[in-house]
Amino acid sequence: MLSIAIVGATGAVGRECLALLDRGIVPVERVLPVGSPRSVGRDVGAEFGLDLPLDPLTTVEELAPDDLDVGLFCAGAEVSAREAERLTSAGVLVVDNSSAFRMRADVPLVVPQVNPHALARRPSGGIVANPNCSTIQLVRALHPLHELAGLESVVVATYQAASGGGLRGLAELAGDSAKLLSDPGTQSEPGGRFGQPLAFNLVPEVGLRDETGLTHEERKLVREPRKILGLPDLRVSATAVRVPVFHCHSEAVHIRLREPVTGEAVEKALANACDLRVYGRSAGSPYPMPRFVFGEAEDRVKVHVGRIRVEPEDPRAVAVWIVADNLWVGAALNALQIVELGVSYGWLG
Ligand SMILES: NC(=O)c1ccc[n+]([C@@H]2O[C@H](COP(=O)([O-])OP(=O)(O)OC[C@H]3O[C@@H](n4cnc5c(N)ncnc54)[C@H](OP(=O)(O)O)[C@@H]3O)[C@@H](O)[C@H]2O)c1
C-alpha cells in the first residue's frame, strides 16, 4: 500500500489521477492532494465525489516528505523544477508530468508498454519523467511497427484538444464557442491559453516557436520518441495543431519502415500490442474519433489506431490515424502505470 501526493490535484491532469486512484489502479493507504495557496480549504474528495483515504489539501511548500512513497507532479514545469528534488532527497519517488526533467540523462522517460525495462531498477536520481501527451500515443503505435520492420522516419501532424491546455483551455473553448454561437459577429483577439482564439478555428502553433521555427510541442515530438524507443537517429518531422475539440488528441502519421510490409502484417502487429484498439482496413469499417474515444473508461485507457494504409507503390510506407485521451493515456494513466511498474519490479512500496 502506497502513500501518494498528487501535486496539482485540482487541475485537469491531477483530478484524473485522483479519479484513477479512486478506481483502484494502484493500492493506496493515503493520498495527499496538493494545490496552490488558492486551493487551500477545498474539499477535493467531496468536490470530485471520491472515496479515497484523502488528507486535507496542502500547498507544495508545506508538503512533508515523511512516510511518502510517491510524489506525482502535475502542476507545471516551474513547480516541478523547484520542488521535486526536495522530495527525492528524502527518498520519495517523483513521477513528473511536466517537461522539466524529460531529456536529462539520469531521468528515465517511460511509457510502460514501450520501454518498461528503463524502470527495472529504481532510478538513481529518484525521478521518472512522463512523456508529452502527444508523444505517448505516438510511440505506443510506433513501437509494434518498429518491432515488425524497423523505423526509418516518421512524419506526424497532430490535432490537439483543448484539454491539453488544462482547465483554463477547456473553459476558454467553451466560453468562446458559446459567445460565437450567440453572436457570430463577436470579435476575438489573439491571446489567452492558446495564443489565438480556438473556437471554430485551427491554431498551428502549440507552444512557443524557437529560432529554428519549431514549436516546443514539435521539438518534444522529435526528441522524446528517440529517447523512449532507444533510436537516437530516428528522423521525426512534426506539425502540431490545436483544434477546437474538448478532449482527445488525434494524429495523422506517415511512417517509413526499413523492410517492406503488408497491410495484414501491420494490422496484426498493432492488434497484438497491449491496450491498443485497431480499426480494420476493410471498406466500411469504422475509424477512431475523439468524441467517441472520450466516453467509456474502456476506451479512455486505450490508444485507438485506424485508417491503416500501406502505400501500393511503396510497401515500406505506412500511414495511420491515432486517437487517444490525452488526460488518461497521455498523462494520468501513464504516470500511474509507471508507479504500478515500480511496484511490480519490487523496488517501490
Ligand atoms: N493537460 C494535458 O493533457 C497534459 C498532458 C500531459 C502532461 N501535462 C502536464 O501536466 C501538468 C498539469 O497540466 P494541467 O493540464 O492539469 O494544468 P491545469 O489544469 O492548469 O492544472 C494546474 C494545476 O497545478 C496547480 N498549481 C499551479 N501552481 C501551483 C503551485 N505554485 N503550487 C502547487 N500547485 C500549483 C493548480 O492548482 P490550483 O488549482 O490551486 O491553481 C492545478 O491543480 C503540466 O505540466 C502539463 O504540461 C498535461
PDBQT file of the ligand as one rigid body, heavy atoms in Angstrom, charges set to zero:
ROOT
HETATM    1  N1  LIG A 401      -3.487  18.577 -19.912  1.00  0.00    +0.000 N 
HETATM    2  C1  LIG A 401      -2.845  17.603 -20.524  1.00  0.00    +0.000 C 
HETATM    3  O1  LIG A 401      -3.358  16.954 -21.458  1.00  0.00    +0.000 OA
HETATM    4  C2  LIG A 401      -1.455  17.240 -20.098  1.00  0.00    +0.000 A 
HETATM    5  C3  LIG A 401      -0.884  16.081 -20.644  1.00  0.00    +0.000 A 
HETATM    6  C4  LIG A 401       0.407  15.726 -20.279  1.00  0.00    +0.000 A 
HETATM    7  C5  LIG A 401       1.099  16.500 -19.391  1.00  0.00    +0.000 A 
HETATM    8  N2  LIG A 401       0.515  17.622 -18.877  1.00  0.00    +0.000 N 
HETATM    9  C6  LIG A 401       1.304  18.382 -17.914  1.00  0.00    +0.000 C 
HETATM   10  O2  LIG A 401       0.680  18.235 -16.635  1.00  0.00    +0.000 OA
HETATM   11  C7  LIG A 401       0.841  19.441 -15.896  1.00  0.00    +0.000 C 
HETATM   12  C8  LIG A 401      -0.531  19.937 -15.434  1.00  0.00    +0.000 C 
HETATM   13  O3  LIG A 401      -1.317  20.242 -16.560  1.00  0.00    +0.000 OA
HETATM   14  P1  LIG A 401      -2.900  20.500 -16.441  1.00  0.00    +0.000 P 
HETATM   15  O4  LIG A 401      -3.379  20.443 -17.838  1.00  0.00    +0.000 OA
HETATM   16  O5  LIG A 401      -3.503  19.631 -15.417  1.00  0.00    +0.000 OA
HETATM   17  O6  LIG A 401      -2.940  22.023 -15.940  1.00  0.00    +0.000 OA
HETATM   18  P2  LIG A 401      -4.075  22.802 -15.112  1.00  0.00    +0.000 P 
HETATM   19  O7  LIG A 401      -5.431  22.262 -15.402  1.00  0.00    +0.000 OA
HETATM   20  O8  LIG A 401      -3.831  24.233 -15.377  1.00  0.00    +0.000 OA
HETATM   21  O9  LIG A 401      -3.738  22.487 -13.592  1.00  0.00    +0.000 OA
HETATM   22  C9  LIG A 401      -2.611  23.036 -12.960  1.00  0.00    +0.000 C 
HETATM   23  C10 LIG A 401      -2.527  22.513 -11.544  1.00  0.00    +0.000 C 
HETATM   24  O10 LIG A 401      -1.319  22.999 -10.983  1.00  0.00    +0.000 OA
HETATM   25  C11 LIG A 401      -1.603  23.555  -9.712  1.00  0.00    +0.000 C 
HETATM   26  N3  LIG A 401      -0.641  24.590  -9.381  1.00  0.00    +0.000 N 
HETATM   27  C12 LIG A 401      -0.360  25.721 -10.058  1.00  0.00    +0.000 A 
HETATM   28  N4  LIG A 401       0.583  26.438  -9.405  1.00  0.00    +0.000 NA
HETATM   29  C13 LIG A 401       0.889  25.739  -8.292  1.00  0.00    +0.000 A 
HETATM   30  C14 LIG A 401       1.763  25.956  -7.206  1.00  0.00    +0.000 A 
HETATM   31  N5  LIG A 401       2.529  27.042  -7.135  1.00  0.00    +0.000 N 
HETATM   32  N6  LIG A 401       1.810  25.014  -6.225  1.00  0.00    +0.000 NA
HETATM   33  C15 LIG A 401       1.042  23.912  -6.292  1.00  0.00    +0.000 A 
HETATM   34  N7  LIG A 401       0.179  23.651  -7.291  1.00  0.00    +0.000 NA
HETATM   35  C16 LIG A 401       0.110  24.566  -8.273  1.00  0.00    +0.000 A 
HETATM   36  C17 LIG A 401      -3.003  24.115  -9.858  1.00  0.00    +0.000 C 
HETATM   37  O11 LIG A 401      -3.532  24.303  -8.571  1.00  0.00    +0.000 OA
HETATM   38  P3  LIG A 401      -4.668  25.411  -8.272  1.00  0.00    +0.000 P 
HETATM   39  O12 LIG A 401      -5.957  24.834  -8.772  1.00  0.00    +0.000 OA
HETATM   40  O13 LIG A 401      -4.613  25.531  -6.806  1.00  0.00    +0.000 OA
HETATM   41  O14 LIG A 401      -4.268  26.647  -9.008  1.00  0.00    +0.000 OA
HETATM   42  C18 LIG A 401      -3.653  22.989 -10.629  1.00  0.00    +0.000 C 
HETATM   43  O15 LIG A 401      -4.003  21.939  -9.761  1.00  0.00    +0.000 OA
HETATM   44  C19 LIG A 401       1.617  20.386 -16.799  1.00  0.00    +0.000 C 
HETATM   45  O16 LIG A 401       2.993  20.260 -16.540  1.00  0.00    +0.000 OA
HETATM   46  C20 LIG A 401       1.307  19.877 -18.173  1.00  0.00    +0.000 C 
HETATM   47  O17 LIG A 401       2.312  20.210 -19.123  1.00  0.00    +0.000 OA
HETATM   48  C21 LIG A 401      -0.736  17.995 -19.201  1.00  0.00    +0.000 A 
ENDROOT
TORSDOF 0
